[in-house]
Amino acid sequence: MRLQYAHIVGTITLALVGACGAKPASQSASIGPKTPTKSSDDGPSATTVVASTTSDNTGAVESPVTPRPKPPIEIPNGRLYQGFILGGLPSKAQFDAALAADIEAAMSLMTNGEAGGSEIASYASSQGIRYLHFTIDGIDGLTEANAWEFAATLSMLDKPAIIHSKEGRRVGAIFALMAYFVEELSAEEAYKIGVEAGMGDFSVRVRELLDLPPE
């Protein structure tokens, strides 16, 4: 009985479509992918048609640009990575802002002789910042051994925390080396981390240590 009913309905539907004719080409529209959206009562999801945005007349869809995560406070060359604020030497005012944002830990990669490092460290410590030191003496301090020691020191630092050198390049570079030697990521993945973490022109030394060809 159900088969007979379905046959009758199908016949009527085809007849109606034939009578109405096809939709004129001028009324058709180019649409993009369908994205599911929930109904207002959290019941079964409905389907919304979203028009695609194209970059030219070829139909190629533009890729969205993902902005770099912004750190909760401003420091030189600052960036946010894995819960750490990475960059150059913060000022006293920036450490005050860090405390106001409940950031109470920091690590310096600067040597004792670098200008401003000891003064800022003393000020930050006097204000209640838990301040750790892990010295990386410029580009020569970028070694596999230091990558392992840095990883051990980093484990003692509570997030959120500031990790800084004079300009921030050593910070990005040592994160790249840690990713490669300690976390055993591929050379390409580790290098990308270094770029994101701000290693700048220290990338030349990092590529050597990761056995990557020069750019």
C-alpha positions in Angstrom: 0.0 0.0 0.0 2.9 2.4 0.9 4.6 1.7 -2.4 1.4 2.5 -4.3 1.0 5.8 -2.4 4.6 6.8 -3.0 4.2 6.1 -6.7 1.1 8.3 -6.9 2.8 11.1 -5.0 5.9 10.9 -7.1 3.8 11.0 -10.3 1.9 14.1 -9.1 5.2 15.9 -8.1 6.8 15.2 -11.5 3.7 16.5 -13.2 3.7 19.7 -11.2 7.4 20.3 -11.9 6.9 19.8 -15.6 3.9 22.2 -15.6 5.8 24.9 -13.8 9.0 24.6 -15.9 12.6 25.0 -14.9 13.7 28.1 -12.9 15.1 30.8 -15.2 18.9 31.1 -15.2 18.7 34.8 -14.2 17.1 33.7 -10.9 19.9 31.3 -9.9 22.5 32.3 -7.4 26.0 31.2 -6.6 26.2 30.0 -3.0 29.0 28.9 -0.7 29.2 26.0 1.8 26.4 25.2 4.1 27.2 25.8 7.8 25.0 24.3 10.6 23.5 26.6 13.1 21.5 25.8 16.2 17.9 26.7 16.6 17.0 29.1 19.4 15.7 26.4 21.7 18.8 24.2 21.3 16.8 21.6 19.4 17.8 20.0 16.1 20.2 22.1 14.1 19.0 24.0 11.1 21.0 24.7 7.9 22.0 28.2 6.9 23.4 29.0 3.4 26.5 31.2 3.6 27.7 33.1 0.5 31.4 32.6 -0.3 33.7 35.5 -0.4 36.1 35.4 -3.4 39.3 37.3 -4.0 38.8 37.6 -7.8 36.7 36.4 -10.6 38.2 32.9 -10.6 36.0 31.7 -7.8 39.0 31.2 -5.4 38.0 31.7 -1.8 40.0 34.1 0.3 41.8 32.5 3.3 41.1 34.3 6.6 44.2 35.9 8.3 44.6 34.8 11.9 46.0 37.6 14.0 48.9 36.9 16.4 47.6 36.5 19.9 48.1 39.8 21.8 49.7 39.6 25.2 47.8 40.9 28.2 50.5 43.6 28.8 52.8 45.5 26.5 56.5 44.7 26.5 59.1 45.2 23.7 58.6 42.8 20.9 55.9 41.2 23.0 53.9 38.2 22.0 51.9 35.5 23.8 53.0 31.9 23.5 51.8 28.8 25.5 50.7 31.0 28.4 54.0 33.0 28.5 54.5 36.6 27.6 57.7 36.6 25.5 59.8 39.6 24.5 62.4 42.2 25.4 63.3 43.8 28.7 60.2 45.3 30.3 60.2 48.7 31.9 59.3 49.4 35.6 55.9 50.6 34.5 55.3 47.4 32.5 56.1 45.3 35.5 53.7 47.4 37.5 51.1 46.6 34.8 52.0 42.9 35.0 51.3 42.9 38.8 48.0 44.7 38.2 47.1 41.9 35.7 48.0 39.2 38.3 51.3 38.2 36.5 53.7 37.5 39.3 56.5 35.6 37.8 59.3 36.4 35.3 62.5 34.9 33.9 65.4 36.8 32.4 67.8 35.4 29.9 70.1 38.4 30.1 73.7 38.3 31.3 74.7 40.3 34.5 76.6 42.8 32.4 73.8 43.8 30.0 72.6 47.3 30.6 69.4 47.7 32.6 68.9 44.1 33.4 70.0 44.1 37.0 68.2 47.3 37.9 64.9 46.1 36.4 65.3 42.7 38.1 65.8 44.3 41.5 62.8 46.5 41.0 60.5 43.7 39.9 61.6 41.5 42.8 61.0 44.3 45.3 57.5 44.6 44.0 56.7 41.0 44.5 57.6 39.4 41.2 59.2 36.0 41.5 62.2 36.5 39.3 64.2 33.6 37.8 67.5 33.9 35.8 68.7 31.7 33.1 71.6 33.3 31.3 72.0 32.9 27.5 75.1 34.8 26.4 74.0 36.0 23.1 74.0 33.9 20.0 76.8 31.7 21.5 74.5 30.6 24.2 72.2 28.9 21.7 73.1 25.3 22.2 71.4 21.9 22.7 72.7 21.8 26.3 71.1 25.1 27.1 67.9 24.0 25.5 67.6 21.1 28.0 68.6 23.3 30.9 66.1 26.0 29.8 63.3 23.4 29.7 64.1 22.3 33.3 64.1 25.9 34.5 60.9 26.7 32.6 59.1 23.9 34.4 59.6 25.9 37.7 57.8 29.0 36.3 54.2 29.4 37.0 51.9 30.7 34.2 51.2 33.4 33.3 54.8 34.7 33.3 57.1 37.0 31.5 60.2 35.6 29.8 62.5 38.2 28.4 66.0 38.9 27.1 67.3 42.4 26.1 65.3 42.5 22.8 63.5 39.2 22.7 65.4 37.3 20.1 67.1 34.9 22.4 63.7 34.0 23.9 62.3 32.9 20.5 65.5 31.1 19.6 65.7 29.0 22.8 62.0 28.1 22.4 62.8 26.7 18.9 65.7 24.7 20.2 63.7 23.3 23.1 60.9 22.3 20.7 63.5 20.4 18.6 65.8 18.8 21.1 63.6 18.3 24.1 60.1 18.0 22.7 61.3 16.2 19.6 59.3 18.2 17.1 60.5 18.2 13.5 63.0 20.8 12.5 60.4 22.7 10.4 57.9 22.8 13.3 60.5 23.9 15.8 61.7 26.6 13.4 58.1 27.9 13.0 57.8 28.1 16.8 61.0 30.2 16.9 59.6 32.6 14.3 56.3 32.9 16.2 58.2 33.4 19.5 60.2 36.3 18.0 63.7 35.0 17.3 64.3 37.5 14.5 67.7 37.3 12.8 68.8 34.7 15.3 67.1 32.4 12.9 70.3 31.9 11.0 72.0 30.2 14.0 68.8 28.3 14.8 68.6 26.9 11.2 72.2 25.6 11.6 71.4 23.8 14.8 68.2 22.3 13.3 70.1 21.1 10.2 67.9 23.2 8.0 69.4 24.8 4.8 70.0 28.5 4.7 67.1 30.6 3.6 
